[in-house]
C-alpha cells in the first residue's frame, strides 16, 4: 500500500485528481455508486475518500414499549473501502470520526483497517448527533480530532490502549480537515487555526480543506498555515454547484461564502440544468488557477455523482 503523501512526492509538482464519495443508504445496491466512480477512473485518482456517518436515534414502539433506537442510515464505509481497493487497485481513505465512538471502538476499527491493508485515513471530529445543538462525545470517546490523531500516532508506535502484550506498530498516514473560512463551531478564525496547528503537531501528515468557491480564501489560508509553522501538504476541496437551493444551504451548513458575482449569475439561470453548467464552468476556472499555483491535488466532493466532476476533469486533467 502507498501513503497519500508518497503520491505527492512522486508527482513532483504535478497536481493530482481525487474524489470523496458517500456510502449509499442502507439497503441500496453498491452497483449504482460504482457506476458513478467508474467514469472518473480515466483521470487516475490515486485515492478515493469514503465518508463515515454516525448513528441517528429514532423513537420506535417495539412490543408495546417506546424505545430510543440507534440507526446508522449510511453504513458500509469499511466494506466500500475494501471493494474500491479490490476493483480499482487504488488507495481508499476512510473517514474516522470521534462522534459515536469510544476510544476502544476506535482502536478496533483502526485494527480492522490495518488488517485489510488500509493505511490512509482522514481523521475528523465529525458532526454532532442529530437534534443536538453542539457536539457531545460518546462517554469514553474523543472530544477533538487532535486527540484522535494522538491515538493513531500511538498505534503507529505499537502502543494500544490497554493491551499488555507487545503490539506490532501500524503504518497509518494521517489526514485532517482544514477550514479556509473557519469551522462553524470555532469562536474565531484564529482559534480554529490554533486547533489545526494542534492536529499537525500531534502528527497529521496532510490537510484536506472544506469546500470553497473563492480561491483567495484558500491562498490566504495556506499562507496563514505556513506562517504558523504548518508545512504539510494542503489539498483544496472543491464542489461544483448543482442546484439553486445550494446557494442557500451550502453557506449555512458549511459556514462559507459564495462570491457575489457567482451568486448573481446563478440567480439569472432559469433552471437547475443551467445552474449546473455554471457550476462546472466556475469550478473549471477555480481548478485552472489552483493547478497553476501548484497545489498537490484537486479534491472533489462528488456527493457520489460523477457527471459534473467528469465534465470538470475533462478540462483540467
N, C-alpha and C positions, 0 to 999 in steps of 0.2 A: 504494500500500500504506500501511497505517496502523500506526504503532508502538503496542505494547501500552500504554505509558504515556499515549499520547494518548487512548485509550479511557477510562482512569481520570479524566483531566482533564475529558473531555466528559460523563462520568457525573454529575459534580457531586455526589458523595457517595452516589449510588445504588450498591448492591452488585451487581456483575455475576456472571454464571454462566459457568464454564469447566470444561473436562474435559481429562484426559490419556488417551490411548489407546496400545495396544501393537500393533506390526505383527504380522500373522499369521505362523504358522510357514511356512518356505519351502515353496512348492508349493501352499499353500492359496489359495483364491479370496478376492479382496478384497471380494466382494459381501457376505459374512457380516458383516465388520467395518462396512461402510457401512450395513447394515440395522440395526445397533445404534446407529449415530450418528444416523441419520435421525429417530428419535422424540425426540431431545433438541434438535433444531433449533428447536422451538417456543419454547424458553426463550432463544433468541437469544444463544448464546455468541459473543462477539466473536473468540475464538481457541480453537484446539484444539492441545494439545501432543502431539507424537508421539515416543515414546521411541526411543533408538538402542541396539542390542545388539552388544557386541563379539564377536569370534570366540571359538570354543572349539576346543581341539585334541583330536583323536581319533587313536588308533593304528590304522592300517589296513595290511593286506598287499596291495600292488599289484605285480602281475607277480612275485610271489615275494619282494618286498622290503618290509620293515616300514618304514612312513613315518609321521611325525608331521604330520598334515594339519589345516590350519585350516579350520573350518566355521563360517559365520555362519548360525545357525538362524532368526533373525528379520531378514532383510534388508528393504529396501524403504522405509526412513524417508523418503528424498528423494522417491520416486515417490508415496508416500501423501500427503505434504505437497502436492505438485502437484495430485493428484486432489481433495483436500479443497478447495483454493482454487478449482479449476475448478467443482466440483459444487455447493458451498455458498456460494461467494463470501464466505468468511471467512478470517481470518488463520490460517495453520498455523505452529506454533512447533516446529521440530525440536530435539531434544536434540543437542548437540555435546559429545563426550566426549574426555577425554585418552587413556584406555586404548585401546591398539591402534593409535594414530595417531602418525606423525611430525609435526613442525611443517609440513613441506612438504605432507603428505597433508591436514592440517587446512586449510591455506591453499587447496588445490584444492577441498575440499569446500565451503568458505565461498564460493569463487568460483562454484561451481555454484548455491548458494543465491542468490547475488547475481544471476546471470543469469536465474533463474526468478522474480525479484521477491519472494523470501522475505527479509524484513528483520527478522524477530523470531527470537531464538534463546534457548535455555536452555543455559548453559554449565556442564558438570559434570566433575569428575574421573572419575567412573564407578567401576565395581566392579573388583576385582582379577580376574585371569584365573582361571577355574575351576580349583580344585586348589591355588592359591597361598594362603598364609596372610596375605599383605599385598600391597598394591598396588605393582606394579613398572611404571614407564612403559616404553613401547617405546623402544629406543635412538633418540635424536633427537627424542623426544616430550616433552610436558609432564608434570611430576610432580604439579602442583597446579592447581586451577581458576583461581586468580588469574593464573597465567601464561597460561592460555588467554584470559582476559579481556583481558590486555595485548596479545595478538596481534590480537584482534578490534578493539580500540581503535586499534591502529596501522593496520589496514586501513581503518578509518573515516577515518583521516587521510591515506589514499593511500599508506601505506608497506607494501610487501611485503617478504618475507624477503630475497630476493637480487636481484630484478629491478632493473636499472639504468635501464630506461626509465621515463618518468613514468607513474604509475598514477592512475586516477580513484578517488576515495575511495568506499568502500562506505557504507552507511547503516544498519548493524545496531543494533537495540535489544537490549540485553543483560540477560537474566535469569540469576539464580544461585539456588542452593539454600540454604535455611537450616534449622537443626535445633533446634527448641524443646527437645528432650531430648538434645542433643549427638549429633554424628556418631559412629558406632560406633568409628571409628579414632582419635578425638581422646582425648588423655590426660585432659583435663578440660573442663568446660563453658566455663570462662574461656578456655582455649586455642582452643576451637572458635569462640568469639565473636571472638577476635583474627583468626582466619583469615577469618571473614565480613567483618570490617572491611577486611581487605586486598583482598578481592574488590570491595567497594563503592568503596574508594579508588582501585582500579585502573580503575574505570569502569562498574561494574554499574548498571543503571537500575532494577531492581526485584528482589525476592526472592520466591520461592515456597517455602513451608515443607514439610518432611516431614509425613506424616500424623500426627495426634494425636487422642486421644479425650477429652482433658480440656482444656477451653478455657482454664483457668487457666494451663496451660503456654504457650499461645500469647500470652496477655496479658502474662505475665511476660517472655516472650521479646521482645515488641515494646518493652516498657518498657526492658529492658536495651539493646536496639539503639539506642533514642533517647538513652539516657544516654551511649552510646559515640559519639554523633555520626552514627549511621546514620539517614538521614531519607528513604530511598527507600521506595516502597510495599512493603508486606509482605503477601503473599497467603496466607491459610491454606489448607492442603491437607487434605482430608477423604477418608476411605474408609469406606463403610458395611460393617460386619462382616457376613459372609455364611455362615460355617460355624464349627462348634465348633473345628475344627483351627486356625483363625486366632487363636483366643485364645492359643495357644501359640507359633505360628510368627511372628506379626507382631512381638511383643516381642523375639523372638530375632533376627530378620532386620534389623529397623529400629531396634533399641535404643529402645524406647518402653514406656510403662506404660499399661495399660488399667485404668481405675478399678475398684476392688474391687466397688463397687456394680453396675457393668455386668457384670463377670465373674460375680458371684453370680447375677444374673438370667439370664444366658446359660446357666449350668450347669444351671439349672432347666428349660430348654427340652428337650422330648422329641425334637426332630428339627431338622434344619438349616433347614427352612422357618420354624419358629418363631424360630430364631436370626436368620434373615434379616430377618424382620419387626421383631424387636427392634433390629437394627442400623439399620434405616430410621428407627425412632422415635427412637433415640438421636441419629442424625445430624441429624434434623429439629430437635431441641432444641438441638443444637450450632449449627446454622445460624441459628436464630432469635436466639440470643444474639449471635452474631458479626455478623449483619446490623444488629441494634440498636446494636452498637458502631461501626458504620460502616466495616467492612472493605472494601477495594477490590473484592474478588471472593471467591466461594466456588469453590475449585478442587477438583474431584472426581477421584480416582484410580479410573477405571472398570474397569480390567483388561479393557477392550474389551467390557464388558457394560453394557446400558443400563437394565435393569428396576428395580433398586434406586435408581439415581440419578434415574431418571424419577419414581419414587414420591416421592422426597425433593423434587425440584424442583417438583413439582406443589403441594407445601405451602408452598414458600418464594418462588417467583417468579411 
